[in-house]
Amino acid sequence: MNDSTIAPLLTLAVLLGVTHTVMGPDHYIPFLAMARAGNWNIVKTMWVTILCGIGHVGSSVVIGLGGVALGMAVGKLEALENFRGDIAGWLLLGFGLAYTVYGIRVAVRKIPHTHPHAHLDGEKHTHEHGHHGGHVHAHDVRSAKKSHLSIWPLFVIFVFGPCEPLIPQLMYPAAKGNWNAVIAVAIFFSAATILTMSAVVTAGYYGLRKLPSMERYTHLAAGTAILLCGVAVKMGF
């Protein structure tokens, strides 16, 4: 393979990396949902996105390069990627469902209600509060811990998530015996995917900040969004 052949191959790798990311809402909606629910700043949102992006493309690169080195056929590698995608879809569904249930609990606990209150002088009145009243700090600490722990389920899900367009891209230069081109394709595809994820998440992050706060339903909305992403993945969208 000469330079005139490698250049179009790398261009295609970039285009595929961008398009497969933009067309897959599971590449960015979970991060936007978790950032909104966990009140993450942009720095934390970005490092979580990049970390998961590295896990996402890294696992496929390792499998692709390993398959090429072992001389595996494209069909076998694609079957393996489809199997991983099936697992990732179920994991995303499970995580979204669990988070939705948690969001329902939070919403219910924050329903304002009234209690009668009597003073020693005989005066009576009612006051309104939510179930979390009087324990705001404790609940905030627990929410922060839950938010931190939720990073790692996302990372595991993205490690299982395959990059389907990458395998055929690696096989062509491998068939020509050009390992430099194989490595270059993997790097260009990975960089395009991670940068696109970061760009879309950044745009969405600042866009969502313009929306009014729905504190009571934030976790429920996040869980529902992630659950719908899992449904979309399982349906092949």
Backbone as CSV, one residue per row, in Angstrom:
resi,resn,N_x,N_y,N_z,CA_x,CA_y,CA_z,C_x,C_y,C_z
1,MET,0.849,-1.196,0.000,0.000,0.000,0.000,0.878,1.237,0.000
2,ASN,0.566,2.212,-0.855,1.316,3.448,-0.905,0.547,4.554,-0.196
3,ASP,1.175,5.742,-0.125,0.559,6.866,0.587,-0.771,7.276,-0.017
4,SER,-0.890,7.149,-1.336,-2.138,7.552,-1.991,-3.289,6.634,-1.610
5,THR,-2.970,5.411,-1.193,-4.002,4.473,-0.759,-4.329,4.661,0.711
6,ILE,-3.315,4.963,1.526,-3.503,5.111,2.969,-4.336,6.346,3.290
7,ALA,-4.104,7.446,2.572,-4.807,8.703,2.866,-6.330,8.540,2.788
8,PRO,-6.892,7.954,1.737,-8.345,7.745,1.704,-8.825,6.803,2.812
9,LEU,-7.989,5.820,3.156,-8.345,4.871,4.203,-8.469,5.584,5.553
10,LEU,-7.539,6.492,5.833,-7.576,7.241,7.086,-8.738,8.236,7.091
11,THR,-9.002,8.821,5.938,-10.150,9.743,5.834,-11.449,9.002,6.107
12,LEU,-11.561,7.800,5.554,-12.760,6.985,5.779,-12.882,6.598,7.257
13,ALA,-11.739,6.304,7.881,-11.745,5.944,9.305,-12.284,7.093,10.148
14,VAL,-11.871,8.322,9.825,-12.351,9.499,10.548,-13.845,9.693,10.319
15,LEU,-14.277,9.596,9.072,-15.696,9.784,8.752,-16.569,8.747,9.451
16,LEU,-16.113,7.501,9.467,-16.873,6.448,10.134,-16.908,6.657,11.647
17,GLY,-15.770,7.114,12.192,-15.725,7.393,13.626,-16.709,8.477,14.021
18,VAL,-16.788,9.526,13.198,-17.704,10.641,13.485,-19.151,10.215,13.316
19,THR,-19.468,9.582,12.181,-20.866,9.255,11.882,-21.428,8.194,12.827
20,HIS,-20.636,7.183,13.165,-21.164,6.127,14.035,-21.392,6.671,15.445
21,THR,-20.644,7.719,15.815,-20.839,8.342,17.127,-22.078,9.228,17.134
22,VAL,-22.194,10.089,16.135,-23.328,11.018,16.077,-24.643,10.272,15.915
23,MET,-24.634,9.194,15.129,-25.865,8.460,14.870,-26.236,7.494,16.001
24,GLY,-25.351,7.336,16.975,-25.631,6.468,18.116,-25.852,7.292,19.377
25,PRO,-27.105,7.584,19.740,-27.365,8.420,20.921,-26.826,7.836,22.210
26,ASP,-26.580,6.514,22.231,-26.007,5.902,23.427,-24.561,6.348,23.645
27,HIS,-23.970,7.047,22.671,-22.608,7.554,22.811,-22.549,8.869,23.597
28,TYR,-23.696,9.510,23.799,-23.641,10.808,24.490,-24.801,11.057,25.461
29,ILE,-25.983,10.499,25.211,-27.126,10.754,26.098,-26.864,10.288,27.536
30,PRO,-26.270,9.103,27.756,-26.016,8.714,29.149,-25.152,9.717,29.913
31,PHE,-24.175,10.303,29.243,-23.303,11.275,29.926,-24.060,12.564,30.241
32,LEU,-24.875,13.000,29.295,-25.664,14.209,29.527,-26.674,13.984,30.641
33,ALA,-27.287,12.804,30.658,-28.272,12.492,31.693,-27.623,12.436,33.066
34,MET,-26.472,11.754,33.165,-25.800,11.634,34.450,-25.232,12.968,34.907
35,ALA,-24.733,13.775,33.982,-24.193,15.092,34.343,-25.290,15.988,34.892
36,ARG,-26.449,15.927,34.258,-27.586,16.732,34.711,-28.076,16.261,36.080
37,ALA,-28.218,14.941,36.237,-28.737,14.397,37.487,-27.740,14.557,38.630
38,GLY,-26.458,14.359,38.334,-25.436,14.444,39.370,-24.871,15.832,39.582
39,ASN,-25.386,16.807,38.795,-24.896,18.182,38.888,-23.381,18.244,38.693
40,TRP,-22.898,17.489,37.685,-21.470,17.482,37.396,-21.061,18.791,36.737
41,ASN,-19.839,19.227,36.996,-19.309,20.360,36.244,-18.765,19.846,34.911
42,ILE,-18.367,20.753,34.046,-17.949,20.356,32.702,-16.670,19.528,32.725
43,VAL,-15.787,19.806,33.697,-14.526,19.052,33.774,-14.807,17.583,34.081
44,LYS,-15.640,17.332,35.094,-15.975,15.943,35.437,-16.718,15.269,34.293
45,THR,-17.633,15.995,33.662,-18.385,15.422,32.539,-17.446,15.002,31.418
46,MET,-16.449,15.833,31.157,-15.515,15.533,30.078,-14.621,14.346,30.403
47,TRP,-14.104,14.282,31.638,-13.193,13.163,31.914,-13.937,11.843,31.978
48,VAL,-15.193,11.853,32.413,-15.993,10.630,32.398,-16.269,10.211,30.949
49,THR,-16.609,11.187,30.104,-16.868,10.900,28.689,-15.631,10.334,28.004
50,ILE,-14.490,10.966,28.232,-13.246,10.513,27.599,-12.833,9.140,28.119
51,LEU,-12.977,8.925,29.434,-12.639,7.624,30.015,-13.484,6.516,29.387
52,CYS,-14.786,6.748,29.302,-15.673,5.744,28.700,-15.394,5.591,27.203
53,GLY,-15.050,6.696,26.550,-14.706,6.632,25.129,-13.473,5.778,24.892
54,ILE,-12.479,5.927,25.759,-11.266,5.111,25.637,-11.591,3.638,25.837
55,GLY,-12.445,3.352,26.837,-12.849,1.969,27.052,-13.625,1.410,25.874
56,HIS,-14.454,2.267,25.277,-15.294,1.869,24.139,-14.454,1.494,22.923
57,VAL,-13.595,2.415,22.496,-12.798,2.134,21.294,-11.627,1.203,21.605
58,GLY,-11.099,1.316,22.820,-9.939,0.501,23.177,-10.235,-0.989,23.129
59,SER,-11.401,-1.384,23.636,-11.746,-2.806,23.631,-11.881,-3.326,22.203
60,SER,-12.494,-2.530,21.331,-12.652,-2.963,19.939,-11.311,-2.996,19.206
61,VAL,-10.444,-2.040,19.516,-9.118,-2.030,18.896,-8.331,-3.270,19.308
62,VAL,-8.369,-3.604,20.593,-7.653,-4.783,21.088,-8.187,-6.046,20.422
63,ILE,-9.509,-6.176,20.363,-10.110,-7.352,19.722,-9.779,-7.390,18.233
64,GLY,-9.872,-6.224,17.583,-9.580,-6.160,16.152,-8.140,-6.508,15.831
65,LEU,-7.211,-5.905,16.570,-5.793,-6.176,16.326,-5.439,-7.615,16.680
66,GLY,-6.039,-8.103,17.768,-5.790,-9.497,18.150,-6.311,-10.455,17.105
67,GLY,-7.500,-10.162,16.574,-8.069,-11.009,15.537,-7.243,-10.994,14.269
68,VAL,-6.751,-9.814,13.922,-5.902,-9.695,12.734,-4.622,-10.492,12.927
69,ALA,-4.003,-10.374,14.111,-2.752,-11.080,14.388,-2.941,-12.594,14.345
70,LEU,-4.120,-13.056,14.775,-4.404,-14.495,14.793,-4.967,-15.004,13.468
71,GLY,-5.188,-14.071,12.541,-5.689,-14.466,11.236,-7.160,-14.836,11.226
72,MET,-7.928,-14.271,12.153,-9.360,-14.577,12.210,-10.087,-13.918,11.049
73,ALA,-11.137,-14.555,10.575,-11.929,-14.016,9.474,-12.788,-12.862,9.960
74,VAL,-13.164,-11.995,9.016,-13.991,-10.834,9.353,-15.304,-11.276,9.990
75,GLY,-15.886,-12.337,9.457,-17.172,-12.807,9.963,-17.108,-13.190,11.438
76,LYS,-16.014,-13.852,11.862,-15.873,-14.257,13.253,-15.710,-13.049,14.166
77,LEU,-14.939,-12.064,13.720,-14.744,-10.858,14.520,-16.039,-10.061,14.630
78,GLU,-16.774,-9.983,13.532,-18.043,-9.263,13.566,-19.061,-9.986,14.446
79,ALA,-19.030,-11.324,14.451,-19.922,-12.085,15.325,-19.591,-11.819,16.786
80,LEU,-18.293,-11.719,17.091,-17.871,-11.408,18.454,-18.315,-10.008,18.856
81,GLU,-18.176,-9.061,17.936,-18.604,-7.689,18.218,-20.122,-7.614,18.412
82,ASN,-20.873,-8.390,17.636,-22.328,-8.417,17.802,-22.714,-8.995,19.160
83,PHE,-21.976,-10.011,19.593,-22.222,-10.609,20.909,-21.941,-9.595,22.010
84,ARG,-20.838,-8.869,21.882,-20.519,-7.834,22.870,-21.574,-6.740,22.863
85,GLY,-22.054,-6.400,21.667,-23.088,-5.374,21.564,-24.373,-5.798,22.248
86,ASP,-24.683,-7.085,22.154,-25.883,-7.601,22.813,-25.753,-7.477,24.328
87,ILE,-24.576,-7.819,24.851,-24.333,-7.690,26.287,-24.422,-6.230,26.714
88,ALA,-23.799,-5.352,25.928,-23.818,-3.921,26.259,-25.246,-3.387,26.278
89,GLY,-26.072,-3.844,25.331,-27.461,-3.403,25.292,-28.223,-3.809,26.539
90,TRP,-28.024,-5.063,26.971,-28.700,-5.521,28.188,-28.201,-4.781,29.423
91,LEU,-26.893,-4.524,29.466,-26.334,-3.776,30.599,-26.901,-2.361,30.649
92,LEU,-27.006,-1.735,29.483,-27.553,-0.378,29.425,-29.022,-0.369,29.844
93,LEU,-29.767,-1.380,29.394,-31.161,-1.511,29.800,-31.280,-1.685,31.316
94,GLY,-30.451,-2.557,31.877,-30.495,-2.810,33.310,-30.131,-1.591,34.125
95,PHE,-29.089,-0.890,33.683,-28.663,0.313,34.382,-29.739,1.389,34.300
96,GLY,-30.313,1.552,33.114,-31.370,2.549,32.943,-32.596,2.230,33.776
97,LEU,-32.957,0.948,33.839,-34.117,0.546,34.637,-33.863,0.788,36.123
98,ALA,-32.676,0.399,36.592,-32.345,0.600,38.008,-32.339,2.084,38.357
99,TYR,-31.784,2.899,37.454,-31.722,4.334,37.719,-33.122,4.958,37.664
100,THR,-33.971,4.451,36.796,-35.347,4.953,36.727,-36.092,4.669,38.030
101,VAL,-35.914,3.455,38.562,-36.542,3.106,39.841,-36.025,4.023,40.951
102,TYR,-34.716,4.256,40.940,-34.142,5.182,41.929,-34.726,6.582,41.757
103,GLY,-34.887,7.019,40.507,-35.468,8.336,40.236,-36.895,8.454,40.720
104,ILE,-37.659,7.365,40.586,-39.041,7.367,41.094,-39.041,7.512,42.608
105,ARG,-38.152,6.803,43.268,-38.058,6.890,44.732,-37.718,8.311,45.174
106,VAL,-36.755,8.927,44.478,-36.370,10.296,44.822,-37.539,11.245,44.618
107,ALA,-38.243,11.098,43.491,-39.379,11.985,43.206,-40.470,11.841,44.256
108,VAL,-40.739,10.597,44.665,-41.784,10.358,45.662,-41.383,10.936,47.016
109,ARG,-40.137,10.769,47.379,-39.675,11.256,48.684,-39.673,12.771,48.761
110,LYS,-39.642,13.423,47.605,-39.616,14.885,47.597,-40.994,15.508,47.422
111,ILE,-42.058,14.690,47.495,-43.410,15.254,47.428,-43.674,16.046,48.703
112,PRO,-43.985,17.334,48.608,-44.254,18.111,49.816,-45.514,17.612,50.515
113,HIS,-45.497,17.622,51.852,-46.679,17.248,52.605,-46.720,18.087,53.871
114,THR,-47.865,18.113,54.545,-48.030,18.964,55.720,-48.164,18.123,56.979
115,HIS,-47.712,18.699,58.085,-47.862,18.090,59.399,-48.392,19.142,60.359
116,PRO,-49.332,18.761,61.239,-49.764,19.702,62.286,-48.671,19.847,63.328
117,HIS,-48.559,21.039,63.888,-47.524,21.314,64.871,-48.124,22.182,65.972
118,ALA,-48.025,21.732,67.219,-48.613,22.461,68.348,-47.517,23.039,69.237
119,HIS,-47.677,24.293,69.639,-46.749,24.934,70.574,-47.240,24.736,72.000
120,LEU,-46.358,24.982,72.951,-46.716,24.836,74.359,-47.815,25.808,74.787
121,ASP,-47.907,26.966,74.130,-48.921,27.953,74.498,-50.292,27.637,73.898
122,GLY,-50.389,26.482,73.237,-51.669,26.084,72.688,-51.871,26.446,71.231
123,GLU,-50.981,27.271,70.665,-51.114,27.663,69.254,-50.809,26.471,68.359
124,LYS,-51.608,26.319,67.338,-51.424,25.232,66.392,-51.270,25.773,64.972
125,HIS,-50.427,25.130,64.182,-50.306,25.466,62.770,-49.762,24.247,62.034
126,THR,-49.773,24.331,60.736,-49.207,23.250,59.930,-48.021,23.784,59.164
127,HIS,-47.075,22.893,58.883,-45.931,23.283,58.058,-45.712,22.212,57.001
128,GLU,-45.124,22.646,55.895,-44.956,21.778,54.726,-43.492,21.458,54.528
129,HIS,-43.199,20.200,54.220,-41.825,19.807,53.876,-41.870,18.498,53.127
130,GLY,-40.731,18.108,52.563,-40.627,16.817,51.888,-40.073,15.785,52.842
131,HIS,-40.016,14.533,52.389,-39.506,13.468,53.244,-38.032,13.652,53.552
132,HIS,-37.366,14.447,52.741,-35.943,14.653,52.979,-35.702,15.871,53.847
133,GLY,-36.745,16.535,54.305,-36.580,17.736,55.105,-35.815,17.455,56.373
134,GLY,-34.911,18.363,56.731,-34.127,18.214,57.941,-32.898,17.352,57.759
135,HIS,-32.759,16.725,56.605,-31.611,15.864,56.375,-30.983,16.182,55.016
136,VAL,-31.048,17.440,54.646,-30.610,17.821,53.300,-29.157,17.463,53.082
137,HIS,-28.322,17.770,54.067,-26.894,17.530,53.885,-26.603,16.037,53.744
138,ALA,-27.234,15.226,54.599,-26.999,13.783,54.551,-27.412,13.208,53.214
139,HIS,-28.562,13.641,52.697,-29.017,13.143,51.406,-28.095,13.599,50.292
140,ASP,-27.602,14.827,50.367,-26.694,15.318,49.340,-25.423,14.492,49.307
141,VAL,-24.925,14.103,50.499,-23.715,13.296,50.554,-23.958,11.933,49.915
142,ARG,-25.105,11.312,50.255,-25.424,10.016,49.661,-25.601,10.128,48.159
143,SER,-26.230,11.216,47.684,-26.411,11.418,46.247,-25.076,11.553,45.548
144,ALA,-24.139,12.271,46.189,-22.809,12.444,45.604,-22.106,11.104,45.473
145,LYS,-22.258,10.233,46.508,-21.628,8.927,46.447,-22.263,8.085,45.353
146,LYS,-23.596,8.113,45.247,-24.278,7.360,44.190,-23.828,7.841,42.824
147,SER,-23.681,9.172,42.679,-23.251,9.743,41.404,-21.856,9.261,41.047
148,HIS,-20.978,9.196,42.069,-19.611,8.749,41.812,-19.599,7.279,41.417
149,LEU,-20.377,6.464,42.139,-20.420,5.041,41.839,-21.010,4.767,40.461
150,SER,-21.903,5.635,39.988,-22.556,5.400,38.701,-21.604,5.555,37.522
151,ILE,-20.434,6.129,37.768,-19.445,6.277,36.709,-18.976,4.902,36.231
152,TRP,-18.744,3.990,37.159,-18.135,2.713,36.799,-19.076,1.769,36.066
153,PRO,-20.368,1.718,36.401,-21.267,0.952,35.524,-21.266,1.475,34.097
154,LEU,-21.219,2.806,33.939,-21.145,3.378,32.595,-19.885,2.931,31.876
155,PHE,-18.758,2.927,32.586,-17.487,2.529,31.982,-17.556,1.078,31.515
156,VAL,-18.086,0.198,32.358,-18.199,-1.223,31.989,-19.091,-1.390,30.758
157,ILE,-20.203,-0.666,30.736,-21.116,-0.742,29.588,-20.399,-0.332,28.306
158,PHE,-19.611,0.732,28.383,-18.928,1.208,27.173,-17.774,0.298,26.768
159,VAL,-17.158,-0.384,27.715,-16.127,-1.358,27.362,-16.740,-2.499,26.553
160,PHE,-17.947,-2.918,26.910,-18.627,-3.983,26.165,-19.200,-3.471,24.840
161,GLY,-19.437,-2.162,24.743,-20.015,-1.608,23.524,-19.047,-1.686,22.359
162,PRO,-19.428,-2.325,21.259,-18.519,-2.500,20.125,-18.493,-1.301,19.183
163,CYS,-17.410,-1.198,18.443,-17.312,-0.211,17.345,-17.385,-1.011,16.045
164,GLU,-18.586,-1.283,15.609,-18.779,-2.176,14.459,-18.042,-1.759,13.194
165,PRO,-17.969,-0.460,12.845,-17.313,-0.106,11.586,-15.802,-0.294,11.600
166,LEU,-15.219,-0.491,12.790,-13.762,-0.535,12.872,-13.171,-1.818,12.291
167,ILE,-13.809,-2.950,12.529,-13.225,-4.244,12.141,-12.938,-4.333,10.636
168,PRO,-13.909,-4.044,9.753,-13.592,-4.091,8.318,-12.492,-3.108,7.934
169,GLN,-12.456,-1.970,8.621,-11.420,-0.976,8.334,-10.030,-1.516,8.639
170,LEU,-9.924,-2.327,9.694,-8.621,-2.892,10.061,-8.222,-4.048,9.143
171,MET,-9.209,-4.775,8.660,-8.906,-5.984,7.899,-8.288,-5.697,6.534
172,TYR,-8.694,-4.580,5.925,-8.188,-4.289,4.569,-6.672,-4.070,4.554
173,PRO,-6.134,-3.135,5.368,-4.673,-2.986,5.346,-3.966,-4.216,5.902
174,ALA,-4.627,-4.964,6.817,-4.003,-6.172,7.354,-3.832,-7.210,6.252
175,ALA,-4.829,-7.290,5.365,-4.741,-8.240,4.246,-3.595,-7.898,3.313
176,LYS,-3.228,-6.607,3.292,-2.112,-6.164,2.451,-0.777,-6.275,3.178
177,GLY,-0.836,-6.682,4.461,0.392,-6.828,5.237,0.984,-5.518,5.704
178,ASN,0.197,-4.459,5.712,0.701,-3.142,6.111,0.253,-2.850,7.553
179,TRP,1.094,-3.208,8.520,0.741,-3.019,9.920,0.786,-1.557,10.345
180,ASN,1.605,-0.779,9.674,1.608,0.665,9.970,0.245,1.284,9.656
181,ALA,-0.337,0.858,8.537,-1.656,1.363,8.154,-2.732,0.853,9.125
182,VAL,-2.594,-0.379,9.579,-3.553,-0.936,10.548,-3.566,-0.100,11.820
183,ILE,-2.372,0.187,12.338,-2.253,0.992,13.568,-2.784,2.406,13.332
184,ALA,-2.472,2.971,12.168,-2.917,4.341,11.857,-4.445,4.415,11.786
185,VAL,-5.048,3.417,11.157,-6.521,3.387,11.064,-7.133,3.313,12.460
186,ALA,-6.566,2.467,13.317,-7.087,2.325,14.683,-6.981,3.645,15.443
187,ILE,-5.864,4.335,15.285,-5.652,5.612,15.986,-6.606,6.684,15.469
188,PHE,-6.720,6.804,14.151,-7.581,7.842,13.562,-9.056,7.591,13.909
189,PHE,-9.481,6.333,13.831,-10.871,6.006,14.155,-11.151,6.298,15.632
190,SER,-10.230,5.899,16.500,-10.402,6.102,17.937,-10.449,7.583,18.277
191,ALA,-9.518,8.350,17.724,-9.475,9.790,18.003,-10.752,10.470,17.522
192,ALA,-11.210,10.099,16.315,-12.434,10.707,15.770,-13.638,10.387,16.649
193,THR,-13.714,9.153,17.137,-14.836,8.743,17.981,-14.841,9.497,19.302
194,ILE,-13.698,9.526,19.980,-13.617,10.169,21.300,-13.817,11.678,21.193
195,LEU,-13.216,12.299,20.185,-13.384,13.748,20.013,-14.825,14.109,19.680
196,THR,-15.481,13.281,18.870,-16.885,13.547,18.536,-17.771,13.380,19.767
197,MET,-17.531,12.329,20.549,-18.267,12.150,21.796,-18.105,13.382,22.686
198,SER,-16.875,13.855,22.823,-16.597,15.007,23.684,-17.277,16.264,23.167
199,ALA,-17.248,16.469,21.854,-17.857,17.667,21.265,-19.371,17.666,21.440
200,VAL,-20.012,16.523,21.166,-21.474,16.445,21.285,-21.899,16.595,22.743
201,VAL,-21.174,15.954,23.654,-21.510,16.056,25.074,-21.324,17.481,25.577
202,THR,-20.257,18.144,25.139,-20.024,19.536,25.549,-21.162,20.441,25.080
203,ALA,-21.547,20.298,23.811,-22.645,21.112,23.277,-23.941,20.830,24.025
204,GLY,-24.214,19.558,24.260,-25.426,19.203,24.986,-25.405,19.669,26.429
205,TYR,-24.240,19.626,27.041,-24.105,20.046,28.444,-24.513,21.505,28.616
206,TYR,-23.974,22.368,27.766,-24.295,23.796,27.887,-25.711,24.090,27.389
207,GLY,-26.196,23.277,26.467,-27.572,23.457,26.025,-28.567,23.127,27.124
208,LEU,-28.312,22.042,27.855,-29.216,21.632,28.941,-29.209,22.619,30.098
209,ARG,-28.123,23.346,30.257,-28.053,24.319,31.359,-29.028,25.468,31.169
210,LYS,-29.482,25.665,29.926,-30.435,26.741,29.655,-31.869,26.343,29.999
211,LEU,-32.077,25.044,30.226,-33.418,24.576,30.564,-33.695,24.795,32.047
212,PRO,-34.956,24.992,32.415,-35.279,25.168,33.833,-34.981,23.905,34.628
213,SER,-34.619,24.098,35.871,-34.294,22.968,36.734,-35.557,22.223,37.152
214,MET,-35.490,20.897,37.120,-36.585,20.059,37.615,-35.998,19.109,38.661
215,GLU,-35.541,19.688,39.751,-34.757,18.934,40.726,-35.440,17.648,41.175
216,ARG,-36.739,17.734,41.413,-37.460,16.568,41.911,-37.456,15.415,40.914
217,TYR,-37.474,15.725,39.630,-37.587,14.691,38.608,-36.289,14.474,37.827
218,THR,-35.185,15.069,38.255,-33.938,14.994,37.490,-33.439,13.563,37.365
219,HIS,-33.412,12.826,38.466,-32.929,11.445,38.422,-33.866,10.560,37.617
220,LEU,-35.163,10.801,37.742,-36.132,10.032,36.965,-35.935,10.279,35.471
221,ALA,-35.722,11.543,35.089,-35.498,11.873,33.679,-34.211,11.220,33.174
222,ALA,-33.163,11.233,34.017,-31.890,10.623,33.628,-32.053,9.119,33.419
223,GLY,-32.706,8.460,34.373,-32.911,7.022,34.243,-33.740,6.661,33.023
224,THR,-34.780,7.450,32.762,-35.638,7.192,31.604,-34.863,7.362,30.301
225,ALA,-34.015,8.400,30.237,-33.217,8.640,29.028,-32.259,7.483,28.763
226,ILE,-31.603,6.999,29.818,-30.661,5.887,29.670,-31.408,4.607,29.307
227,LEU,-32.566,4.403,29.924,-33.383,3.227,29.614,-33.799,3.222,28.147
228,LEU,-34.212,4.376,27.633,-34.613,4.475,26.232,-33.431,4.222,25.301
229,CYS,-32.242,4.655,25.716,-31.034,4.359,24.923,-30.823,2.847,24.846
230,GLY,-31.020,2.169,25.980,-30.867,0.717,25.997,-31.887,0.053,25.082
231,VAL,-33.114,0.553,25.095,-34.156,0.012,24.204,-33.751,0.222,22.750
232,ALA,-33.232,1.418,22.440,-32.816,1.722,21.070,-31.697,0.798,20.612
233,VAL,-30.739,0.526,21.511,-29.623,-0.364,21.168,-30.141,-1.770,20.903
234,LYS,-31.033,-2.248,21.752,-31.561,-3.603,21.584,-32.397,-3.735,20.324
235,MET,-33.011,-2.628,19.892,-33.821,-2.657,18.679,-32.994,-2.438,17.421
236,GLY,-31.693,-2.206,17.611,-30.804,-2.071,16.473,-30.687,-0.697,15.890
237,PHE,-31.119,0.333,16.630,-31.012,1.707,16.122,-29.619,2.257,16.391
